[in-house]
Amino acid sequence: MKHWLFLITLTSLLLAGCAPVGVEASSAVNSPPGIATGIDPDAWNSIPAGEFLSGQHEHPTAVDYDYQMMVTPVTNAQFARFLTDALASGEIKRGNVGIIDYYPGDVFHSVKHEIEISAGDYLLLPLDKDELRLVEDGDGFQSKTGYENHPVTMVTWFGAQAYCQFYGWRLPSEIEWEKAARGTDNRPFPWGETIDSHYANYYGSRDPFEVKTGKLGDTTPVGYYNGQTYSGFATLDSASPYGLYDMVGNVWEWTADVYKAQHYRYLRGGSKADYGYNLRVWTRNNAAPDYYSPNVGFRCARNAS
Amino acid sequence: MLSLKQRFDFLFRSTKGLVLVAIAMISLVTAIFGMLSGPMAELGVHDFVVRLLGIKLVEAEREGRIIMLYHSIAQAVVAIEVYLITAQVAMKGGQKVRINSTITVGYLTSMIFGLGFAYFGRFWVFHGLFIFGQSLVFFAGVMLAAALWPWNVEYHVKSRSYAHTRSGLDLERVAFFTMAVATLGSAIFGAVAGSNFGNGFEAFLAEDVIRQPYKTLLQDAIIGHLHIMLTLIAIAVTLIIGRWFDFKGPLHKIAMPLMIIGTIVISLGAWSVVVIEAAHTIIYVGSVFVMLAALMLVIFGWRELIREGLKAAGPKKSAVIAGLRRLLRDPLQFGALWQMVFMNFTVSGVGIFMAAKLDEVFRVWPWREERIVLTGHWHILSGIIATIILLYYADLAGLQGRARRWFGWSLIIFSNLAFASVTVFEMKRLFVSEAQQQPLVDTVMLLTDLGLAAVLVALALLMIWRLADLYWKRGRWVYELTETAGSGIDLTGEAAAPDRFRDPGAVGSHTAAAK
């Protein structure tokens, strides 16, 4: 009898784990509080020329020019504006499953596992995915309500690059991104030496959005971790030495580099769905340039001049 | 004082005591350092442990710490295998003592000072002692290979039931010898590369360079080293379990040449990773040989268990039910072989699928996701090897009756639950889109934690039982010490495989270890 009781309890526990948390989660995802963080997504900050320590092993690396980077990742509202304007001007166009644009292709080296990226039209953003936080109306695109200042996601590398180029900017290189995140000392995180859940949005960080959706989390508004307290959830100021927010956590960020013999594009910063150690400034990730994900966004860079 | 000395003798001079100490050390390390990650970290236990023990965690040193932790545990596992081999395979008493004492000092030095260096501040003397400990383990391996030299007529088989050549060369001994030599070569392979990356501490994990199109020879060597060492540890445990079951007969005669060829081919394949593009193909070929040999052991072992059941049941009962009941009656014996079968679903199967669909599936995923699959299946293989060793040790430790059944089945069911859940977690993108993964992740994480926690509780209970036993004047340890008093070992080739030393053609009873 005791054995049966134990087995029934165990089975109940296991079945409880299979409970459809997605039902509640989905409704929560669709109606988040649109929190104003006070951080302006249209702002840019300057990063001065000079040497910094790159990578885990702190190699002195020179960046011999001044440049600027967006203070936050590109938001849904900003990307919706871009889609509306760029479609209207004919810079980008609609394809079968989403928005597409021409890319001139990469040099192909026929190395094992390398996939050829030839000249042609490539997907910038799928329009048939529920995860997209953008909606189409009669006049173009706009953000889903409440997500205006959340980082845009589901954008491919081609889409990120097209956005930056449309405004005369570019994606940051990996080196530019890392210097902007780390500054000139050897800190592992933009704000300093250690990480805890009040600094950034990552797996198990228990922010109010994650509490509603589960540990893989939801995006937080850009600049959320700035020292404010939101409905009892206290954040710490996580700005990088150059005043950039969300450099780590929330969403991975596409970078510009195209490396010899690989089609992969590199991502930096870690996301809401990654463990804290992935948020160390030197951590790299990569994916094919047509990859999109609810965990991937981007920000732009531009020359100081 | 005398009783303290006797206990010391048991723990450090008997095979069962040495195995117990090594398992206890691994358990301790797992218990402490397991609290720094996973659910324990999420629950805040990580911060408590770090403060309590004064652990110094520097973010940039994380990879280096993990490498030292892996090596500390792996060398203790290697030590356990060496203890069992010196006990099971005939060799001179002096050789056994020298090998066991050297490897014991080696792995303990390496573990204590390696973890001291990695987690409690970079005190360089400790790093030197970590390397020194590893060197002793290697030197013990050299002595083991010498002791296993199979062309000594003294060690030729005298029974036709075992795989042998016309001259009587014991092919199982050749398999042990080949595994030992290949392990030494593979250790050097890793040591050369490790010395390079350790000099200046540009430590990296193999999974972090996996997508680089151009890797240096030494980066390739690191990848080859970790794969082949784990494979050879698995081969060693298969041979050891074969001895436990007194593997013999026609299947043994096919399996041992396959195991020897497979070990050589896999090792050459792994070493050639640095120079040959097609190294993976060589490894696959070698793997087929080794896996077929393991399959034959499983068939032999289960058939023997079923045969005993049928014999005991007599003609009245249904043969199928009686056979099945006997097969499942002892979870320790059944489980050791079942874990080898289960490995195919969670390690080999995943590896083959991954190789076949690498560009089509896994390289479409982001790198961090591919990394989860890689680290996941390595960890599962390590876990499976650990459970096989624990099942065998539980038998050696004399676990009987209900405790034996509960321990055995807990280990099998909960480890399988955990490893299957991790496999589903690794492969989740095959089943659900990225945005819909939360319910699946919650479920498999819960099942994984539940499974691993149950396995650790079972292990803790086993350890507590053996620790408590040491307090008793007339505990099991006294019997086990007496058992070893004569030769310093307790599982001599004669005891573990009685038929091996009988007259040619003789067919004896099943293994002495089978209960």
Interface residues (C-beta under 8 A of the other chain):
Chain A: L13 L14 G17 C18 A19 P20 V21 G22 A25 Q56 H57 E58 V111 K112 H113 E114 I115 K129 D130 E131 N186 P188 F189 E193 T194 G204 T213 G214 K215 L216 W252 Y259 K260 A261 Q262 Y264 L267 D274 Y277 N278 R280 R284 N285 N286 A287 A288 Y291 S293 P294 N295
Chain B: E42 E59 A60 R62 E63 G200 F201 E202 R211 P213 Y214 E277 L358 D359 R363 V364 W365 P366 W367 R368 S433 E434 A435 Q436 Q437 Q438 P439 V441 D442 T443 L446 L447 L450
